[in-house]
């Protein structure tokens, strides 16, 4: 099998709530997502999606996905997409770094591998280790009572895990955390996610003020060293996200006992190939994971479902159904939330089929 063409699509994904806001005044109202289709001489095609969270969250941005693909894609024509290691080596030779650019190519190749093997990717990524995947709901940064009301609404839809966007003024964040924890039941999960937004003294102040609450602390400060300092000063369960950029940083964090949970974002680390290796390392060291991505629609949600459901349940702290946050459907047969959980779609590979009537014509073809 050989790659004969790579097509790139751009699609806007408006948010149902109108705006998603997090630390340092950052917000997004419409996500700019890129969908990749890899065609082959066997008549099969593989699909994937990459959707950075704006341009200020990570060293990644939407137009960068497409600019990077212009560098990479021409070098992949003629390769066997099921030789995934060789494809990744070719991408690394064509473009140094920028793992998020390479992620949709890697995932589309895995999609093709599943179609050739006539197996769903959950089987190829380790096998179905749990019947479904429990989900969390991210609560955009707003006034404390508004955030609490939104949690109440999402609890009614079946969610029991909530990621609270803080990382603003410490006094307001303390009020946000108290208001939201107050309406939750025993056993419900609340994560205070600062998205790097606190300085060290602000993080210490907030954590001290909520010491009596059942709460997880996520990525309080910008740097790994600052986060490690806060980790060593609190007994709260601790989550690292933005600082875990690949196997190297994960190995260091495990050695330093820097966290209890890792947010494993598939596109941030370069796709399934690297995410699977990081997942297996976490399992080997007893580290639970939130398995997710930076953002996306139906195709990203399918990828999350396959990696999460192939991971033992005790190591999946939560996962994300991003397609429930946006108002546009871009693929058929994508996972849909039932209560607070989702399952992988039936079918080979990712199990989805892009809706090309929605995607329109490619913005790039190779």
C-alpha angles and dihedrals in degrees: 000000000000134000107247101173143003119206125193124204131190121210133175116226112198117204119245090220092048097237140034113203132184139161128335093022095294120151142160128204101176122026119220107218131185123212121196127202120192114198124199140196088248092068093250125120131199125209139200142160135217123191119172118205097248119293102285101057102070134354088278135090136180100250088045090065091059095040090052092048089057087062096043110033100066089056092057100056109114096023123121104250092206089063088079097169090054091048091052091048090052091050092050090050091051098045128021111223122334096121093179089064091054095046098083091049091050093047093046089053090052088050088055092047089055091050092050091048090042089229134119113251091244086071094048093046093057109300132276101307096173136020095241141348124255114228137213127211121224113221113211117232111268139125113321097249092045090054091047091052091051091051089052090053094049092047086060088056092056105267118137099172122070133184109205116207107226129143094120132100106344094228092053092044091053089052091047093052095047093046093050098043089050094065096045125094128236107280095029113122123233122185121189102211113190094178090217091306103127128076114226096265092046091052091049090049095050095045092050091050093054097039093122095055130093097245146140121222118218130195097326099177141031102250133051091236093054091048091049090053091053091044090057092052099053138057092208117117105265131217128195121198122146094038094056100082102153147332093302095057092041091054090050093048093050090050091050094046085234099158148007095216134030126206102223109200110190100210094041091064098039108269139295096322095063096030091055091052090050091046092053092048090052092050091049090054098041096251116147121217143211099217111207144106138246092269140303148133137261098326095048089048091053091051091051091049093053095049094042097046091050089057121084110262095237089062097047105085089177145316137213135247097201093173089070090062096057132066099221128080113211103171140038122238095018120157115276125200117249109191105318098333144067138200134213114266119255117254139064123308112352089346094226134110119207117239100235091184086068097037094050122192122347116266089207133022130183 
